[in-house]
Amino acid sequence: MEPLVLYLGTRTYSTWSLRAWLALKHTGASFTEDVIALYQPGSREALLRRSPSGRVPALRHGDLVLWDSLAICEYVAELFPEARLWPGDRAARALARSVSSEMHSGFTALRNAMSMDLRREIAPIARDAAVDADIDRVTSIWTECRRAHGQKGDYLFGHFTIADAMFAPVVTRFRTYAVPLAGAAAAYAETMWQHPGLAAWVAAAQTESLAG
């Protein structure tokens, strides 16, 4: 197989990089990480040398370059079917794709008000109705998925899938901004926080150089 190279942004901030990295890491495949420091002089030029869109993540596999996190996750799922990155059941798989796509394109208020910063001191912020509505929708998704698939394991669809990778940055946001959770949503957030891949990413963020 051609070598896999995953271009990432600064771990402290790059939510989209985290999503693709978790999916690829879950496969157990060997890959090279190339981390580009964000928000620095020269960051844009460095990104454009690696990603056609000038954004991360980007995945290079031989001559193929992909530059969207969900597209990367889909490609990785096809490349390594034994990793079971989507549920095996057709209906569950369709639902997993739906909630992943909603996370990919939605929750603008939450994103803008509660950006991922893995070095931020844990503390709440004042939230408006739009942010609260996004939080309610996220926790509703978590609760509904766990209710339907909780007997199969601790993740949204039992075992770890792309849907969990897509919501991982939100788990960190809820923790950083001290968002109170209860019931199935709280249990799921704790499951994800203890996930070995997410724990490794958070640990690396604590020691990385933000200047590259």
Backbone as a printed PyTorch tensor [residue, N CA C, xyz], in Angstrom:
tensor([[[  0.8440,  -1.2030,   0.0000],
         [  0.0000,   0.0000,   0.0000],
         [  0.8710,   1.2420,   0.0000]],

        [[  0.4280,   2.2440,  -0.7500],
         [  1.1180,   3.5340,  -0.7430],
         [  1.0900,   4.1230,   0.6720]],

        [[  2.1250,   4.8740,   1.0660],
         [  2.1300,   5.4600,   2.4120],
         [  1.0110,   6.4810,   2.5910]],

        [[  0.5270,   6.5590,   3.8080],
         [ -0.5070,   7.5250,   4.1840],
         [  0.1470,   8.6630,   4.9510]],

        [[ -0.1530,   9.8820,   4.5530],
         [  0.3270,  11.0670,   5.2590],
         [ -0.8830,  11.9130,   5.6280]],

        [[ -1.0300,  12.2010,   6.9120],
         [ -2.1510,  13.0220,   7.3750],
         [ -1.6170,  14.3700,   7.8240]],

        [[ -2.0530,  15.4140,   7.1400],
         [ -1.6590,  16.7840,   7.4770],
         [ -2.6550,  17.3330,   8.4940]],

        [[ -2.1290,  17.8050,   9.6010],
         [ -2.9370,  18.2490,  10.7340],
         [ -2.6220,  19.6910,  11.0790]],

        [[ -3.5960,  20.3440,  11.7430],
         [ -3.3350,  21.6440,  12.3320],
         [ -2.9520,  21.4870,  13.7940]],

        [[ -2.5690,  22.5730,  14.4150],
         [ -2.2030,  22.5790,  15.8260],
         [ -3.2410,  21.8170,  16.6380]],

        [[ -2.7980,  20.8330,  17.4050],
         [ -3.7290,  19.9580,  18.1190],
         [ -4.5970,  20.7210,  19.1180]],

        [[ -4.0660,  21.7470,  19.7030],
         [ -4.8100,  22.5120,  20.7050],
         [ -6.1050,  23.0810,  20.1480]],

        [[ -6.0930,  23.4450,  18.8730],
         [ -7.2200,  24.1650,  18.2920],
         [ -7.9730,  23.4230,  17.1850]],

        [[ -7.3440,  22.4850,  16.5070],
         [ -7.8710,  22.0000,  15.2320],
         [ -8.8740,  20.8610,  15.4060]],

        [[-10.1280,  21.2290,  15.4890],
         [-11.1970,  20.2530,  15.6680],
         [-11.3010,  19.2860,  14.4930]],

        [[-11.2060,  19.8070,  13.2860],
         [-11.3720,  18.9630,  12.1060],
         [-10.2150,  17.9830,  11.9840]],

        [[ -9.0160,  18.4150,  12.3370],
         [ -7.8730,  17.4960,  12.3270],
         [ -8.1010,  16.3450,  13.2970]],

        [[ -8.6090,  16.6670,  14.4780],
         [ -8.8680,  15.6420,  15.4800],
         [ -9.8110,  14.5730,  14.9380]],

        [[-10.8450,  14.9760,  14.2450],
         [-11.8330,  14.0170,  13.7390],
         [-11.1840,  13.0010,  12.7890]],

        [[-10.4650,  13.5120,  11.7980],
         [ -9.8370,  12.6090,  10.8300],
         [ -8.7690,  11.7430,  11.4930]],

        [[ -8.0150,  12.3230,  12.4000],
         [ -6.9470,  11.5870,  13.0900],
         [ -7.5210,  10.4330,  13.9090]],

        [[ -8.6070,  10.6730,  14.6180],
         [ -9.2160,   9.6120,  15.4200],
         [ -9.6730,   8.4470,  14.5440]],

        [[-10.2720,   8.7630,  13.4070],
         [-10.7460,   7.7010,  12.5200],
         [ -9.5750,   6.8910,  11.9830]],

        [[ -8.5380,   7.5650,  11.5150],
         [ -7.3930,   6.8610,  10.9600],
         [ -6.6480,   6.0960,  12.0510]],

        [[ -6.5080,   6.6880,  13.2090],
         [ -5.8320,   6.0230,  14.3280],
         [ -6.5700,   4.7440,  14.7110]],

        [[ -7.8910,   4.7790,  14.6520],
         [ -8.7030,   3.6300,  15.0440],
         [ -8.4400,   2.4120,  14.1650]],

        [[ -8.0350,   2.6480,  12.9200],
         [ -7.7920,   1.5240,  12.0110],
         [ -6.5520,   0.7250,  12.3880]],

        [[ -5.6410,   1.3410,  13.1230],
         [ -4.3770,   0.6810,  13.4420],
         [ -3.3640,   0.7500,  12.3210]],

        [[ -3.7070,   1.4310,  11.2350],
         [ -2.8000,   1.5360,  10.0890],
         [ -1.6330,   2.4590,  10.4210]],

        [[ -0.5220,   2.2060,   9.7620],
         [  0.6450,   3.0720,   9.9060],
         [  0.4560,   4.3150,   9.0390]],

        [[  0.7110,   5.4820,   9.6040],
         [  0.6330,   6.7150,   8.8290],
         [  1.5760,   7.7570,   9.4130]],

        [[  1.9470,   8.7040,   8.5970],
         [  2.8320,   9.7930,   9.0110],
         [  2.0050,  11.0220,   9.3160]],

        [[  2.3210,  11.6960,  10.4130],
         [  1.6550,  12.9460,  10.7730],
         [  2.5420,  14.1280,  10.3970]],

        [[  1.9530,  15.1200,   9.7860],
         [  2.6420,  16.3660,   9.4680],
         [  1.7920,  17.4950,  10.0540]],

        [[  2.2570,  18.0880,  11.1530],
         [  1.4760,  19.1000,  11.8710],
         [  1.9140,  20.4890,  11.4330]],

        [[  0.9450,  21.2890,  11.0010],
         [  1.2010,  22.6640,  10.5780],
         [  0.6820,  23.6040,  11.6660]],

        [[  1.5460,  24.4590,  12.1650],
         [  1.1310,  25.4190,  13.1910],
         [  0.1370,  26.4090,  12.5970]],

        [[ -0.9920,  26.5860,  13.2630],
         [ -2.0270,  27.4990,  12.8020],
         [ -1.8460,  28.8800,  13.4260]],

        [[ -2.4020,  29.8840,  12.7480],
         [ -2.4430,  31.2650,  13.2620],
         [ -1.0430,  31.8400,  13.4640]],

        [[ -0.1150,  31.4420,  12.5920],
         [  1.2480,  31.9430,  12.6400],
         [  1.6000,  32.5850,  11.3020]],

        [[  2.5800,  33.4940,  11.2830],
         [  3.0510,  33.9950,   9.9900],
         [  3.5130,  32.8120,   9.1250]],

        [[  3.0250,  32.7730,   7.9220],
         [  3.4030,  31.6920,   7.0240],
         [  2.5060,  30.4710,   7.0950]],

        [[  1.5280,  30.4670,   8.0160],
         [  0.6550,  29.2990,   8.1400],
         [ -0.1290,  29.0430,   6.8600]],

        [[ -0.6600,  30.0990,   6.2560],
         [ -1.4710,  29.9390,   5.0500],
         [ -0.6570,  29.3140,   3.9240]],

        [[  0.5700,  29.7890,   3.7390],
         [  1.4170,  29.2620,   2.6790],
         [  1.7700,  27.7950,   2.9410]],

        [[  2.0430,  27.4730,   4.2010],
         [  2.3700,  26.0870,   4.5690],
         [  1.1870,  25.1680,   4.3160]],

        [[ -0.0130,  25.6550,   4.6210],
         [ -1.2120,  24.8570,   4.3940],
         [ -1.4490,  24.6190,   2.9010]],

        [[ -1.2840,  25.6460,   2.1050],
         [ -1.5330,  25.5300,   0.6740],
         [ -0.5360,  24.6010,  -0.0090]],

        [[  0.6420,  24.4440,   0.5580],
         [  1.6070,  23.5000,  -0.0100],
         [  1.1740,  22.0530,   0.2070]],

        [[  0.2520,  21.8400,   1.1390],
         [ -0.1470,  20.4860,   1.4910],
         [ -1.5980,  20.1680,   1.1600]],

        [[ -2.4320,  21.2030,   1.1330],
         [ -3.8660,  21.0030,   0.9630],
         [ -4.4020,  21.9590,  -0.0920]],

        [[ -5.0980,  21.4710,  -1.1070],
         [ -5.6170,  22.3560,  -2.1500],
         [ -6.5230,  23.4590,  -1.6190]],

        [[ -7.2440,  23.1730,  -0.5280],
         [ -8.1670,  24.1610,   0.0240],
         [ -7.4780,  25.1180,   0.9940]],

        [[ -6.2310,  24.8110,   1.3520],
         [ -5.5560,  25.6140,   2.3620],
         [ -6.0910,  25.3610,   3.7500]],

        [[ -6.7380,  24.2210,   3.9300],
         [ -7.3020,  23.8600,   5.2320],
         [ -6.8260,  22.4630,   5.6300]],

        [[ -6.8970,  22.2220,   6.9240],
         [ -6.5940,  20.8780,   7.4280],
         [ -7.8360,  20.3250,   8.1110]],

        [[ -7.9260,  18.9740,   8.1410],
         [ -6.9040,  18.0190,   7.7290],
         [ -6.8810,  17.8130,   6.2290]],

        [[ -5.7940,  17.2080,   5.7810],
         [ -5.7030,  16.7040,   4.4140],
         [ -4.9990,  15.3580,   4.4980]],

        [[ -5.4040,  14.4390,   3.6720],
         [ -4.8140,  13.1040,   3.6400],
         [ -4.2050,  12.8750,   2.2750]],

        [[ -2.9250,  12.4880,   2.2560],
         [ -2.2680,  12.0860,   1.0130],
         [ -2.0810,  10.5740,   1.0300]],

        [[ -2.5510,   9.9390,  -0.0240],
         [ -2.3750,   8.4980,  -0.1900],
         [ -1.8940,   8.2810,  -1.6100]],

        [[ -0.5810,   8.1670,  -1.7630],
         [ -0.0190,   8.1290,  -3.1020],
         [ -0.2580,   9.4440,  -3.8050]],

        [[ -0.8800,   9.3970,  -4.9750],
         [ -1.1700,  10.6210,  -5.7300],
         [ -2.4970,  11.2680,  -5.3290]],

        [[ -3.2620,  10.5930,  -4.4950],
         [ -4.5660,  11.1070,  -4.0910],
         [ -4.4330,  12.0200,  -2.8780]],

        [[ -5.0680,  13.1890,  -2.9380],
         [ -5.1220,  14.0960,  -1.7940],
         [ -6.5850,  14.4200,  -1.5060]],

        [[ -6.9900,  14.2170,  -0.2560],
         [ -8.3400,  14.5540,   0.2020],
         [ -8.2200,  15.6510,   1.2520]],

        [[ -9.1630,  16.5930,   1.2560],
         [ -8.9970,  17.7600,   2.1270],
         [-10.2590,  18.1030,   2.9170]],

        [[-11.0980,  17.1490,   3.1550],
         [-12.2900,  17.3570,   3.9820],
         [-12.3460,  16.2420,   5.0130]],

        [[-12.6250,  16.5950,   6.2600],
         [-12.5460,  15.6100,   7.3410],
         [-13.5070,  14.4440,   7.1360]],

        [[-14.7520,  14.7370,   6.7640],
         [-15.7170,  13.6540,   6.6030],
         [-15.3750,  12.7980,   5.3880]],

        [[-14.8990,  13.4220,   4.3170],
         [-14.4610,  12.6590,   3.1420],
         [-13.2820,  11.7610,   3.5000]],

        [[-12.3680,  12.2700,   4.3150],
         [-11.2360,  11.4610,   4.7640],
         [-11.7340,  10.2720,   5.5790]],

        [[-12.6520,  10.5270,   6.4890],
         [-13.2020,   9.4390,   7.3060],
         [-13.8720,   8.3820,   6.4410]],

        [[-14.6500,   8.8130,   5.4420],
         [-15.3090,   7.8780,   4.5390],
         [-14.2770,   7.0510,   3.7610]],

        [[-13.2370,   7.7070,   3.2950],
         [-12.1980,   7.0130,   2.5330],
         [-11.4900,   5.9850,   3.4030]],

        [[-11.1680,   6.3780,   4.6170],
         [-10.4900,   5.4770,   5.5440],
         [-11.3840,   4.2750,   5.8710]],

        [[-12.6920,   4.5220,   6.0200],
         [-13.6300,   3.4310,   6.2940],
         [-13.6480,   2.4260,   5.1540]],

        [[-13.5490,   2.8960,   3.9180],
         [-13.5170,   1.9950,   2.7660],
         [-12.1690,   1.2850,   2.6450]],

        [[-11.1040,   1.9950,   2.9890],
         [ -9.7600,   1.4400,   2.8740],
         [ -9.5160,   0.3380,   3.9010]],

        [[-10.1260,   0.4990,   5.0720],
         [ -9.9150,  -0.4510,   6.1670],
         [-11.2690,  -0.9330,   6.7070]],

        [[-11.9980,  -1.7300,   5.9330],
         [-13.3440,  -2.1430,   6.3560],
         [-13.3470,  -2.9370,   7.6560]],

        [[-12.2340,  -3.6010,   7.9640],
         [-12.1720,  -4.3910,   9.1960],
         [-12.2250,  -3.5150,  10.4470]],

        [[-11.9790,  -2.2190,  10.3020],
         [-12.0470,  -1.3000,  11.4410],
         [-13.4820,  -0.9760,  11.8400]],

        [[-14.4390,  -1.2960,  10.9740],
         [-15.8740,  -1.0970,  11.2580],
         [-16.1750,   0.3470,  11.6670]],

        [[-15.7060,   1.2760,  10.8540],
         [-15.8970,   2.6830,  11.1830],
         [-17.3260,   3.1720,  10.9530]],

        [[-18.1430,   2.3880,  10.2980],
         [-19.5780,   2.6160,  10.2520],
         [-20.2700,   1.3920,  10.8530]],

        [[-21.4610,   1.5530,  11.4220],
         [-22.1990,   0.3860,  11.9200],
         [-22.4870,  -0.6080,  10.8020]],

        [[-22.5580,  -1.8800,  11.1460],
         [-22.8500,  -2.9080,  10.1570],
         [-24.2960,  -2.9180,   9.7150]],

        [[-25.2020,  -2.5890,  10.6080],
         [-26.6220,  -2.5670,  10.2940],
         [-26.9460,  -1.3770,   9.3900]],

        [[-27.7210,  -1.6140,   8.3210],
         [-27.9820,  -0.5600,   7.3420],
         [-28.6940,   0.6410,   7.9400]],

        [[-29.7150,   0.4100,   8.7530],
         [-30.4500,   1.5280,   9.3450],
         [-29.5580,   2.3120,  10.3120]],

        [[-28.7920,   1.6000,  11.1240],
         [-27.8910,   2.2790,  12.0590],
         [-26.8240,   3.0520,  11.2940]],

        [[-26.3510,   2.4790,  10.2030],
         [-25.3330,   3.1530,   9.3920],
         [-25.8880,   4.4400,   8.7880]],

        [[-27.1120,   4.3900,   8.3250],
         [-27.7420,   5.5990,   7.7630],
         [-27.9020,   6.6680,   8.8340]],

        [[-28.2980,   6.2670,  10.0310],
         [-28.4420,   7.2220,  11.1250],
         [-27.0870,   7.7920,  11.5240]],

        [[-26.0720,   6.9430,  11.5690],
         [-24.7240,   7.4190,  11.9140],
         [-24.2360,   8.4360,  10.8960]],

        [[-24.5270,   8.1940,   9.6310],
         [-24.1310,   9.1620,   8.5980],
         [-24.9240,  10.4650,   8.7540]],

        [[-26.1800,  10.3640,   9.1420],
         [-27.0010,  11.5660,   9.3100],
         [-26.4730,  12.4530,  10.4320]],

        [[-26.1900,  11.8450,  11.5960],
         [-25.7260,  12.6670,  12.7130],
         [-24.3090,  13.1780,  12.4530]],

        [[-23.5030,  12.4060,  11.7260],
         [-22.1540,  12.8750,  11.3750],
         [-22.2300,  14.0670,  10.4340]],

        [[-23.1260,  13.9960,   9.4680],
         [-23.2950,  15.0970,   8.5200],
         [-23.8480,  16.3360,   9.2120]],

        [[-24.7650,  16.1320,  10.1650],
         [-25.2980,  17.2790,  10.9100],
         [-24.1900,  17.9590,  11.6970]],

        [[-23.3090,  17.1670,  12.3000],
         [-22.1850,  17.7520,  13.0290],
         [-21.2450,  18.4650,  12.0710]],

        [[-21.0580,  17.8980,  10.9070],
         [-20.1360,  18.4570,   9.9160],
         [-20.5870,  19.8340,   9.4440]],

        [[-21.8940,  20.0330,   9.3270],
         [-22.3870,  21.2620,   8.6930],
         [-23.1350,  22.1960,   9.6350]],

        [[-23.4040,  21.7540,  10.8590],
         [-24.2630,  22.5430,  11.7350],
         [-23.5780,  23.0560,  12.9810]],

        [[-24.4170,  23.4780,  13.9380],
         [-23.9730,  23.9210,  15.2660],
         [-23.0410,  25.1450,  15.1990]],

        [[-23.4110,  26.0800,  14.3500],
         [-22.5760,  27.2720,  14.1500],
         [-22.4560,  28.1090,  15.4110]],

        [[-23.5450,  28.2740,  16.1250],
         [-23.5020,  29.0950,  17.3380],
         [-22.5550,  28.4980,  18.3710]],

        [[-22.6370,  27.1940,  18.5560],
         [-21.7520,  26.5210,  19.5040],
         [-20.2980,  26.6710,  19.0700]],

        [[-20.0250,  26.4610,  17.7880],
         [-18.6530,  26.5720,  17.2800],
         [-18.0840,  27.9680,  17.5410]],

        [[-18.8840,  28.9860,  17.2500],
         [-18.3850,  30.3590,  17.3620],
         [-18.1670,  30.7840,  18.8080]],

        [[-19.0450,  30.3520,  19.6920],
         [-18.9610,  30.8000,  21.0850],
         [-17.9990,  29.9680,  21.9200]],

        [[-17.8000,  28.6960,  21.5220],
         [-17.0290,  27.7750,  22.3480],
         [-15.9980,  27.0560,  21.4750]],

        [[-15.0400,  27.7910,  20.9830],
         [-14.0150,  27.1920,  20.1260],
         [-13.1800,  26.2000,  20.9250]],

        [[-12.6530,  25.1990,  20.2490],
         [-11.8180,  24.2280,  20.9460],
         [-10.4880,  24.8600,  21.3100]],

        [[-10.1450,  24.7740,  22.5710],
         [ -8.8470,  25.2470,  23.0740],
         [ -8.4750,  24.3250,  24.2220]],

        [[ -7.6410,  23.3440,  23.9430],
         [ -7.3320,  22.3110,  24.9220],
         [ -6.4140,  22.8020,  26.0370]],

        [[ -5.9800,  24.0680,  25.9530],
         [ -5.1700,  24.6400,  27.0270],
         [ -5.9360,  25.6870,  27.8350]],

        [[ -7.1710,  25.9010,  27.4830],
         [ -7.9660,  26.8980,  28.1960],
         [ -8.2920,  26.4100,  29.6040]],

        [[ -8.2600,  27.3200,  30.5580],
         [ -8.6970,  26.9890,  31.9120],
         [-10.1760,  26.6260,  31.8830]],

        [[-10.5400,  25.5650,  32.5730],
         [-11.9350,  25.1220,  32.5880],
         [-12.7880,  26.1520,  33.3140]],

        [[-13.7390,  26.7070,  32.5980],
         [-14.6170,  27.7320,  33.1760],
         [-15.7920,  27.9590,  32.2420]],

        [[-16.9620,  28.2260,  32.7830],
         [-18.1290,  28.4920,  31.9350],
         [-18.0650,  29.8800,  31.3180]],

        [[-18.8810,  30.0860,  30.2980],
         [-19.0590,  31.4010,  29.6990],
         [-20.5530,  31.7100,  29.6850]],

        [[-20.8720,  32.9910,  29.5000],
         [-22.2700,  33.3750,  29.3090],
         [-22.7130,  32.8570,  27.9400]],

        [[-23.8740,  32.2070,  27.8890],
         [-24.3460,  31.6040,  26.6440],
         [-25.6830,  32.2090,  26.2570]],

        [[-25.8750,  32.3950,  24.9520],
         [-27.1670,  32.8930,  24.4820],
         [-28.0620,  31.7190,  24.0970]],

        [[-29.2690,  32.0450,  23.6570],
         [-30.2580,  31.0120,  23.3610],
         [-29.8260,  30.1180,  22.2030]],

        [[-29.1160,  30.6910,  21.2380],
         [-28.6880,  29.8960,  20.0860],
         [-27.6600,  28.8420,  20.4940]],

        [[-26.7480,  29.2090,  21.3700],
         [-25.7530,  28.2540,  21.8580],
         [-26.4330,  27.1680,  22.6790]],

        [[-27.3510,  27.5670,  23.5440],
         [-28.0720,  26.5860,  24.3560],
         [-28.8780,  25.6250,  23.4780]],

        [[-29.4420,  26.1460,  22.3950],
         [-30.1960,  25.2780,  21.4850],
         [-29.2730,  24.2530,  20.8280]],

        [[-28.0710,  24.6830,  20.4540],
         [-27.1030,  23.7530,  19.8770],
         [-26.6930,  22.6890,  20.9000]],

        [[-26.4560,  23.1080,  22.1300],
         [-26.0880,  22.1560,  23.1830],
         [-27.2120,  21.1420,  23.3900]],

        [[-28.4400,  21.6260,  23.4280],
         [-29.5840,  20.7310,  23.6100],
         [-29.6890,  19.7290,  22.4600]],

        [[-29.4340,  20.1910,  21.2510],
         [-29.5170,  19.2940,  20.0980],
         [-28.4180,  18.2240,  20.1610]],

        [[-27.2030,  18.6270,  20.5000],
         [-26.1070,  17.6600,  20.6060],
         [-26.4260,  16.6030,  21.6520]],

        [[-26.8340,  17.0420,  22.8270],
         [-27.1000,  16.0720,  23.8990],
         [-28.3000,  15.1950,  23.5650]],

        [[-29.2450,  15.7380,  22.8020],
         [-30.3770,  14.9360,  22.3540],
         [-29.9120,  13.8310,  21.4020]],

        [[-29.0160,  14.1700,  20.4810],
         [-28.4590,  13.1670,  19.5690],
         [-27.7490,  12.0780,  20.3600]],

        [[-26.9110,  12.4840,  21.2920],
         [-26.1800,  11.5000,  22.0850],
         [-27.1420,  10.5760,  22.8430]],

        [[-28.1420,  11.1830,  23.4550],
         [-29.0860,  10.3990,  24.2580],
         [-29.8880,   9.4460,  23.3970]],

        [[-30.3600,   9.9240,  22.2510],
         [-31.1680,   9.0800,  21.3730],
         [-30.3510,   7.9270,  20.7920]],

        [[-29.1360,   8.2110,  20.3920],
         [-28.2920,   7.1480,  19.8360],
         [-27.9380,   6.1180,  20.9040]],

        [[-27.6340,   6.5750,  22.0940],
         [-27.3030,   5.6540,  23.1780],
         [-28.5320,   4.8360,  23.5860]],

        [[-29.6990,   5.4490,  23.5580],
         [-30.9090,   4.7200,  23.9050],
         [-31.1610,   3.5910,  22.9080]],

        [[-30.9170,   3.8620,  21.6360],
         [-31.1820,   2.8650,  20.6020],
         [-30.0980,   1.7970,  20.5230]],

        [[-28.8680,   2.1630,  20.8740],
         [-27.7560,   1.2460,  20.6300],
         [-26.9130,   0.9780,  21.8730]],

        [[-27.3810,   1.4200,  23.0230],
         [-26.6080,   1.2940,  24.2500],
         [-26.2950,  -0.1280,  24.6690]],

        [[-27.1430,  -1.0610,  24.2600],
         [-26.9130,  -2.4560,  24.6490],
         [-25.7270,  -3.0540,  23.9000]],

        [[-25.2330,  -2.3800,  22.8740],
         [-24.1580,  -2.9280,  22.0430],
         [-22.7770,  -2.4350,  22.4600]],

        [[-22.7100,  -1.4860,  23.3810],
         [-21.4290,  -0.9110,  23.7860],
         [-21.6200,   0.4990,  24.2850]],

        [[-20.5350,   1.1990,  24.5680],
         [-20.6000,   2.4900,  25.2460],
         [-20.5710,   3.6960,  24.3200]],

        [[-20.4050,   3.4690,  23.0130],
         [-20.3180,   4.5900,  22.0830],
         [-21.6900,   4.8490,  21.4450]],

        [[-21.7670,   5.8030,  20.5480],
         [-23.0700,   6.1980,  20.0130],
         [-23.7860,   5.0510,  19.3340]],

        [[-23.0300,   4.1930,  18.6530],
         [-23.6310,   3.0550,  17.9610],
         [-23.0270,   1.7430,  18.4600]],

        [[-22.7260,   1.7120,  19.7260],
         [-22.1490,   0.5250,  20.3350],
         [-20.6440,   0.5970,  20.3130]],

        [[-20.0220,   0.1890,  19.1970],
         [-18.5740,   0.3030,  19.0650],
         [-18.2210,   1.6700,  18.4770]],

        [[-16.9570,   2.0330,  18.5500],
         [-16.4870,   3.3260,  18.0560],
         [-16.6890,   3.4190,  16.5490]],

        [[-17.2580,   4.5480,  16.1030],
         [-17.4920,   4.7890,  14.6820],
         [-17.1050,   6.2210,  14.3240]],

        [[-17.2470,   6.5340,  13.0640],
         [-16.9960,   7.8980,  12.5880],
         [-17.8740,   8.9020,  13.3230]],

        [[-19.0860,   8.5080,  13.6890],
         [-19.9610,   9.4250,  14.4270],
         [-19.3000,   9.8860,  15.7290]],

        [[-18.6220,   8.9790,  16.4040],
         [-17.9200,   9.3590,  17.6390],
         [-16.7540,  10.2910,  17.3350]],

        [[-16.0330,  10.0210,  16.2610],
         [-14.9410,  10.9030,  15.8660],
         [-15.4570,  12.3070,  15.5690]],

        [[-16.6190,  12.3820,  14.9260],
         [-17.1680,  13.6890,  14.5710],
         [-17.5650,  14.4980,  15.8020]],

        [[-18.0340,  13.8290,  16.8500],
         [-18.4690,  14.5580,  18.0470],
         [-17.3720,  14.7180,  19.0910]],

        [[-16.2080,  14.1290,  18.8800],
         [-15.1370,  14.2050,  19.8790],
         [-14.7520,  15.6380,  20.2470]],

        [[-14.6020,  16.5620,  19.2810],
         [-14.2510,  17.9220,  19.6750],
         [-15.3190,  18.6050,  20.5360]],

        [[-16.5800,  18.2190,  20.3490],
         [-17.6440,  18.7950,  21.1670],
         [-17.5070,  18.3090,  22.6080]],

        [[-17.0920,  17.0600,  22.7740],
         [-16.8380,  16.5490,  24.1210],
         [-15.7910,  17.4140,  24.8200]],

        [[-14.7360,  17.7820,  24.1080],
         [-13.7010,  18.6240,  24.7270],
         [-14.2450,  20.0190,  25.0190]],

        [[-15.0640,  20.5500,  24.1310],
         [-15.6470,  21.8750,  24.3650],
         [-16.5230,  21.8710,  25.6170]],

        [[-17.3800,  20.8730,  25.7350],
         [-18.2650,  20.8140,  26.8920],
         [-17.4570,  20.7430,  28.1860]],

        [[-16.3390,  20.0590,  28.1530],
         [-15.4910,  19.9610,  29.3390],
         [-14.7950,  21.3020,  29.6170]],

        [[-14.2140,  21.8910,  28.5880],
         [-13.4780,  23.1540,  28.7370],
         [-14.3730,  24.2750,  29.2380]],

        [[-15.6000,  24.3190,  28.7240],
         [-16.5070,  25.4100,  29.0720],
         [-17.5090,  25.0090,  30.1600]],

        [[-17.1960,  23.9020,  30.8420],
         [-17.9550,  23.4720,  32.0290],
         [-19.4570,  23.4170,  31.7650]],

        [[-19.8280,  22.7970,  30.6450],
         [-21.2480,  22.6220,  30.3220],
         [-21.7880,  21.4550,  31.1420]],

        [[-22.8000,  21.6840,  31.9680],
         [-23.3290,  20.5800,  32.7770],
         [-24.0600,  19.5570,  31.9150]],

        [[-23.7730,  18.2890,  32.1620],
         [-24.4140,  17.1950,  31.4380],
         [-25.0060,  16.2220,  32.4460]],

        [[-25.9780,  15.4600,  31.9950],
         [-26.6160,  14.4900,  32.8860],
         [-26.9860,  13.2450,  32.0930]],

        [[-27.2250,  12.1710,  32.7990],
         [-27.7580,  10.9540,  32.2080],
         [-26.8660,  10.3680,  31.1390]],

        [[-27.5040,   9.9230,  30.0500],
         [-26.7910,   9.2570,  28.9730],
         [-25.7640,  10.1680,  28.3150]],

        [[-26.0630,  11.4590,  28.2180],
         [-25.1200,  12.3990,  27.6070],
         [-23.8550,  12.5150,  28.4470]],

        [[-24.0000,  12.5860,  29.7570],
         [-22.8410,  12.6630,  30.6450],
         [-22.0100,  11.3930,  30.5680]],

        [[-22.6880,  10.2440,  30.5460],
         [-21.9750,   8.9720,  30.4730],
         [-21.2180,   8.8530,  29.1550]],

        [[-21.8380,   9.2880,  28.0700],
         [-21.1730,   9.2200,  26.7770],
         [-19.9620,  10.1450,  26.7310]],

        [[-20.1250,  11.3720,  27.2400],
         [-19.0080,  12.3190,  27.2490],
         [-17.8240,  11.7550,  28.0240]],

        [[-18.0850,  11.0830,  29.1270],
         [-17.0070,  10.4840,  29.9150],
         [-16.3610,   9.3280,  29.1550]],

        [[-17.1680,   8.5240,  28.4700],
         [-16.6270,   7.4380,  27.6470],
         [-15.6640,   7.9910,  26.6040]],

        [[-16.0750,   9.0580,  25.9390],
         [-15.2170,   9.6390,  24.9140],
         [-13.9740,  10.2750,  25.5220]],

        [[-14.1210,  10.9250,  26.6700],
         [-12.9610,  11.5550,  27.3020],
         [-11.9090,  10.5140,  27.6710]],

        [[-12.3520,   9.3030,  27.9870],
         [-11.4310,   8.2290,  28.3500],
         [-10.9440,   7.4360,  27.1300]],

        [[-11.4530,   7.7340,  25.9620],
         [-11.0330,   7.0110,  24.7620],
         [ -9.5240,   7.1810,  24.5760]],

        [[ -8.7830,   6.0900,  24.3420],
         [ -7.3180,   6.1920,  24.2590],
         [ -6.8290,   7.1730,  23.2010]],

        [[ -7.5040,   7.2080,  22.0630],
         [ -7.0900,   8.1310,  21.0230],
         [ -7.2780,   9.5780,  21.4190]],

        [[ -8.4500,   9.9010,  21.9650],
         [ -8.7030,  11.2700,  22.3940],
         [ -7.7690,  11.6520,  23.5370]],

        [[ -7.5380,  10.7390,  24.4700],
         [ -6.6280,  11.0260,  25.5810],
         [ -5.2140,  11.3130,  25.0720]],

        [[ -4.7740,  10.5630,  24.0620],
         [ -3.4390,  10.7790,  23.5020],
         [ -3.3490,  12.1330,  22.8030]],

        [[ -4.4090,  12.5040,  22.0900],
         [ -4.4370,  13.8030,  21.4030],
         [ -4.3760,  14.9470,  22.4220]],

        [[ -5.1800,  14.8520,  23.4710],
         [ -5.2090,  15.9020,  24.4940],
         [ -3.8510,  16.0180,  25.1760]],

        [[ -3.2330,  14.8990,  25.4850],
         [ -1.9160,  14.9050,  26.1280],
         [ -0.8810,  15.5680,  25.2130]],

        [[ -0.9150,  15.2530,  23.9410],
         [  0.0370,  15.8530,  22.9990],
         [ -0.1800,  17.3500,  22.8710]],

        [[ -1.4450,  17.7760,  22.9560],
         [ -1.7540,  19.2120,  22.8560],
         [ -1.1510,  19.9990,  24.0150]],

        [[ -1.0090,  19.3690,  25.1640],
         [ -0.5050,  20.0800,  26.3290],
         [  0.9800,  20.4370,  26.2050]],

        [[  1.6980,  19.7100,  25.3470],
         [  3.1450,  19.9150,  25.2520],
         [  3.5970,  20.4210,  23.8930]],

        [[  2.6770,  20.5420,  22.9280],
         [  3.0950,  20.9670,  21.5970],
         [  3.4850,  22.4390,  21.5920]],

        [[  4.3170,  22.8120,  20.6490],
         [  4.6670,  24.2110,  20.4560],
         [  3.5910,  24.8620,  19.6040]],

        [[  2.9800,  25.9020,  20.0990],
         [  1.9090,  26.5510,  19.3400],
         [  2.4620,  27.3430,  18.1580]],

        [[  3.7720,  27.5620,  18.1460],
         [  4.4030,  28.2960,  17.0530],
         [  4.9840,  27.3590,  15.9960]],

        [[  4.8000,  26.0560,  16.1900],
         [  5.2900,  25.0860,  15.2170],
         [  6.7370,  24.7230,  15.4490]]])
